[in-house]
Amino acid sequence: MLSVSIHHHRRRFRTAVAHLFVLLFVLLSLAIFPYGSIFASEPKPNVPSESLSGQIDQLIDQAKEREGVVSAPRSTDAEFMRRVSLDLSGKIPPVSELRLFLADPDPKKREKLINRLLDTPGFVVHFTNIWRSILLPEAGTDLQARVQIPEFEAWLRSQLRENTHYDEIVRQIINAPLAVNRNQAESDTSQGLTPRAYYIAKQFKPESLAASTSRAFLGVRIECAQCHDHPFDKWKQEQFWQYAAFFSNVAPAQQGGVGAVLNVTEVVGKPQIKIPDTNRLVEASFLDGVQPDWEQEQLNPRLRLSEWVTSPENPYFAKATVNRVWSLFFGRGLIDPVDDFSASNLATHPKLLDLLATKFQEHDYDLKYLIREIANSQTYQLTSRQTDPSQSRTEWYGKMPTRGLTAGQIFANLIQATGFFQQTTEANGNLFGPGMNDPQTEIFELFKSDSESRLEPRATILQALALMNGTFVTNATSLEQSDVFTAIVDFPGLSVEQKIEAFFLSALSRKPTDAESQRLADYVKSQASEEDRTHAYADLFWALLNSSEFLLNH
């Protein structure tokens, strides 16, 4: 099919590849909707009903029966390992680990895999990225917020590495020390890490801090009451500013360049704030209307607010947290959107939401416990292949929803699948620096999304072109630069079919179906020379990396 060098005749090569891509896209789309016969469901194990994962399944099954939803089969081992690896470590699994997992006869191997992934550095890095994007959304557009990311991420990684429980993480964020220790040695950064970047990103504005903390930690959009009483909910303008008053005693004392806040002044005691465009002063009050005892000496308003937010008596905190974590694994919350707890936006599974919140509290707000139980549920382990029309109603979890990947996951998957990474230099190593043109920055900029939902990923022409014709993917599928491609093509003793299987395992974390293997083997074997066969393997690998199956979590 291709008889000339890829380097000298790129246009002809890309035209041929495009034809193959069309063919493979059809084959691979069938592999997802629905999967081929190789994806026969795994037998359903016995899950103890007294465990939280078992109780999750009982409540979900009751709802499906009530709504007339037919449950899809259990996922295959390959499907499950790819999904849970993406959800817990942020990238697809290495082929060596995938082969071992598929060959393991242990009926508890999924449970063991979940436990192992929770203890890896990949989990820490991935969930650092998740919580940073939730807490510092300004980093995508605000340069001052961007330069705060390294310290905030370093602090957050240290918390997740030590499995600091979530209520303590939130208390530390709300009550972050804001003053800079000028006497601290530049090399002594580990002891000086704080989440003060959260305040810098919000520019120390009480209204911004009030809106952010209520949405991130309580699931409540009180900013809709900033200028007037909320039109569709119970929140009043006065309540918004009473809550914002907790941050009114904080102000930057001195600023240098971008992000260079040198010190902060903070007054203890009863805080007040003026409602804009009025002459009314309001005192700080919690959202339940209760005021702290301001008579206590040297009372820090932010400390008292952090205690109220994370209190077991707070009606929002535990529910908002488990709802957000649930959405990370299913693409939607039990209350959706996740930050819109209101009388007009009720939970689809109220008993399940209450159960998750109660168990989360009983386990001292341990995020790993909550994640472990969700991932061990059969609800999470269903196939994403639709086997009945009723499964299209995602809120009843008849099958596993197909979700879009984050920009970070896409780039990590490309690195994992190809073994290729153009090393950044000192000049272009800052991911968030202006004018950077390295592959990582390119992928992050192209695939970043402001959408709150991963259930409806939208591809753009620029994204498609970047993957189809970009320098990174071209180099990553070349014999000269891709470690994985070279290892597969040059490995002695492998048959054409075995090489095709290796490419599928590397890119899609599964073996090809019999039909895929036969058609692709015929294509490779039809090439006239060894060089043409190498180009054919490059076509195949390139097509797999551009398929919807590679770009989705399913």
Buried (B, 14 or more C-beta within 10 A) or exposed (E): BBEEEBEEBEEBBBEBBEEBBEBBBEBBEBBBEEBBEBBEBBEEEEBEEEBBBBBBBBBBBEBBEEEEBEBBBBBBBBBBBBBBBBBBBBBBBBBEEBBEBBEBEEEEBBBEBBBEBBEEEBBBBBBBBBBBBBBBBBBBEBEBBBBBBBBBBBBBBBBBEEEBBBBBBBBBBBBBEBBBEEEEEEEEEEEBBBBBBBBBBBBBBBBBBBBBBBBBBBBBBBBBBBEEBBEEBEBBBBBBBBBBBBBBBBBBEEEEEEBEBEEBEBEBEBBEBEBEEEEEEBBBBBBEEEEBEEEEEEBBBBBBBBBBBBEEEBEBBBBBBBBBBBBBBBBBBBBBBBBBBBEEBEBBBEBBBBBBBBBBBEBEBBBBBBBBBBBBBBBBBBBBBBBEEBBEBBBBBBBBBBBBBBBBBBBBBBBBBBBBBBEBEEEBEBBBBEEBEBBBBBBBBBBEBEEEBBBEBEEEEEBEEBBBEBEBBBBBBBBEBBEBBBEBBEEEEBEBBEBBBBBBBBBBBBBBBEBBBEBBBEBBEEBEEEBBBBBBBBBBBBBBBBBBBBBBBB
